[in-house]
């Protein structure tokens, strides 16, 4: 929790604090309040950039969802080798992420090399063999 506060919350408030001043290469200048934000919103380049960002976001979202939906409908109707390949390539990321999670948990609970048992050894306890059965 302290790490989260140190890495996220403090820089956030410092950035907000700095935005209220007229800074020149981090040399504290005059207090301008919300003047920097007013100047930012009046700049036509910012308006154009925001409009362009929203256009690209909407277009790319509609295209990716539309193409994905059409591809899913086509794969559902077709049963050729190409449809099976597309279905397989769509499932590979899902399967790999589950395999990585399983291997990670297996490593964490490993009797000799696992992180939890290393912590137990540091604390002076005997390892607990969760994954393998050692008598």
N, C-alpha and C positions, 0 to 999 in steps of 0.2 A: 504494500500500500504506500509506503514511503517512497519507493522507487517510482511508482505511478505519479505521485504528487510532484516529485523532483523532476521527472522527465516531461510531464504534460501540463500540469496545472500552473506551476511557477512560470514556465515560458509563455503560457497563454496570457497570464495577467501582466507579465512584463511587456509582451507585444502590445496589449491594449494600452498600457501606460505609455509606451513609446509613441503610439499612434496619436496621442494627444499633444505631442510636442513637435516642433519644427527641428528635426534632427539633420545634421550634416555629418555623415560618416561617423555616426554614433557619438558625436559631440552634442551634448544637450543644448538645445536652443530655447527659444521662447515658447511659452505655453500657448497653443492655438486652439485648444478645445476640440470641437468637432469640425474645425475649419479644414483639416486634411480630408475628412470624409465628404464635406460639401464640395471641395475642389475636385475630388475623385468622381463624384456623381455628375458634375457639370462637364467633365471631359468627354468629348464626342468619341474619342478612341475607345474608352471603356465601354460606352454604350454599344458601339459596333462589335467589340470583342465579346461582350455578353450575348448579344444577338447571334453572332456566329457560333458561339459555344452551344447555345440552346438549339440552333438549327442542326448542327452536327449531331448533338445528342439525340434529338428526336428522329432524325433520318437514320442514323446507325441503329437505334433501337428498333424502329419499325422494320428496317431491312433484315436485321438478324432474327427477330421474332418471326417475321413473315417467311423468310427462307427456311428457318427451322421448322415451322409449322407445315409448309408445303413438303419439305423433305420427309417429315414424320408421316404425313398422310400418304405420300408415295410409297414409302417403305412398308407401311401397313397394308397396302393393296398388292404390291408386287411381291413375288417370292423367288426372284432370280438371285444369281450369285452376287450381283452388284448391290441389291437390296440387303442381302445378308452381310456383305462387307461394310456397308454404311452403318448398319445396326451394331455390328461388332465394334467398329471404331467409335461409335457413340457410347458404348458400354465400357470400353477399356478404362477411361479415367475414373469411372465409378468403382470398378473392381480394383484398380491399382490403389486408390485411396484407402479402401478397406483393408487391403493387404498390408499397406504401410502402417496403418493403425494397429493391426494385429501384431506385426513384427515389433513395433515400438513397445507395446504392452508386454510382449514376450521378453524383450530385452530388459525392461524395467523390473520384471519379476524373476529374472534369471537367478538361479541359486548362487552361482559363483561370481558372475560378472554384473549382476543387476544393480541398478542404482539404489533401490530400496534396501537391498542386503548390504551394500557398501555403507549406507548410512547407519544401518543396524550395527555393523562391525565397528564403525567409528564410535558409536555410543556404548560399545562393550557387550552387545548381545550376540547370540548365535544367529546365523542366517536361517531364514524360513524358506523352504523349498516349495514354492507355490506351483510352478510350471512343471517341474520334474519330481518324481517320487524317489527321494533318497532316504533309505532307512538307516 
